[in-house]
Amino acid sequence: MKLFGDVNDEIFKQVSALSRNILTFRKVLLASRELMHELASRRSPFISETTQPFLDLMAGTLERLGNDLATERDMLSETLNLYMGMTSHRTGHILKRLTMSSIIFLPLTFLCGVYGMNFQYMPEISLLIILIPLKINNLQATENCKMARIKVFRQARFFL
């Protein structure tokens, strides 16, 4: 199973198959362990008394295997949680970049939408001589703020 690098949603199918295999093996293991305990503790003419300690030992071995299976299942679950955490972290970085680009482009889109409309009468047209220096000054201040904002964001490592 590959967790790092280029991964896709195939990992969920792999984890599901592994988990299903572990559960199937655990069912067989529990049944075998119970059978070994029964055979080791029961007196029977078919099982000699010298074989019963071996069967008890085998039951203990199956018990340890069951514990190992539980550990493996927990590790598989933790691996899946790690993958989900890494995916969330990557998604957070992508959303951070998208937010930064929307901060820059949404106000500009609004201004283009307002001033791109075809008006019959627009108050700024008659005041064009007075407003041109103010608009230039405003654009320059906006550009300076934008550059300062980008510098701050780069220092904060929003753009990698």
N, C-alpha and C positions, 0 to 999 in steps of 0.2 A: 504494500500500500504506500503510495507516494503522497506526502503531505505538503512538501515544500516545492516551490517552483511553479510550473504551469499545471494547475490542477483544475478539474471541472467537477460537475455533479456526479460523476461516476463513482466517487468515493462513498456516496451514500449507499449505492448498490453493493459495493464491496463490503462495507461495514455491516449491512443488513445480512448478506450471505454468511459472513464470518460469525455473526451473532446467532444466526439460525443453526449453523453447524455446531457451535459451542453448546447451544441448548439441546440439540439432538444428542450429542455426545454425553451431555450431563444426564439426560434421561436414561440412557443405556448404562451409564456408570452407576447411577443410584440403584437401578434394578439389580445390577451385578453385585453391588456392595451388600444389598439386603440378602441376596441369595447366598453370598459367602458367609454372612453372619448366621443365617439359618443353618447352613451346613456345618459350620464350626461349632455351634452351640447344641445341636440336636444329636442325640445318640441314635445311630442307625446301623443296621447290620451291613449296609452297603458301603459305609465309610468307616475305615479303621480309625482307631484312636490315635494312631501315630500321624494320620493325615490331618486331623482336626487342628493342631497348632499351625500347620502350614496354611490351612484355609483361613484361620484367624489372622495370620500374618498378611495374607492376600486381601482380606477385608480391610485391614489397616492401610495397606498400600492404595486400595481403591478410595479410601477416605481422604488420603493425602492428595490423590489425583483430583478428587472433587474440589478440594480446597484450592488446588492450583488452577482448576478451571474457573472458579469464582474470581480468582486474582486476574486471570487473563481477560475475563469478561469486564472487570472493572477497568483494566488498562485500555481495552478497546473503547469503552465508554469515555474515558478521559482523553483518548486520542481524538475521538469525534468532537468532544468539547473544545479541544485545542484547535482543531480545524475551524470550527465555527467562530472561535475567538479571533483567529487570524483573518478570516473572511470579514468579520465585523470591523476589524482594524483597517483593512484595505478599503472597505466601503466608506469608513469615516474620512480617510484621506481624500478619496475621490469627491465626497460631498463637500469637503473643505475647499477644494479647488473650484468646484462648481459655484459655491457661494461667493468666492472671491471674484469670479468672472461675472456673476450676476450683479454684484455690487457696482462693478464698473459699467456694465452695458445696459442695465435697466433704466437708470436716469437718462442716459443718452437716447435710448429708444423712446422714452416718454417725450423728450424735447423734440426729437425728429417727428414724432407723431403729431404733436401740437402745431409745430411750425410748418409742417408739410401739408396742412389742410388748405384747401382753396376757399378763402374767405372773400366775400364781396367788400366788406369793410373790416379793416384791421387797425386798431388804434396805434400800433407801433409804426405803421407806415408813414403817418403824418409827422411823427416825432423822430423820424429816421436820423436827422442831423444831430439831434441831442443824444439819441440812444446808441449810436454807433460807437463812440468812445467808451460808454459805459459797458456795452456788450463785449467789447474787446478786453476791457479790464476784467470783466466777470469771467470771460473764457480763460484769461491768463491765470486768474486766481484759482479757477476750477482745475486747470492743468497742474498748477503747483501743488494743490491739495491732493490730486490724484497721484502725482509722483511721490509725494511724502507718504501717502497711504501705501503705495506699492513697496517703498523702501521699508516701512514698518512691517508689512506682511512678510517680506523676504527675510527680515531679521528674525521674525517669529517662526520662520520655516513653514509658512503656509504654502509657498511655491517650492517644490522640491527640485 
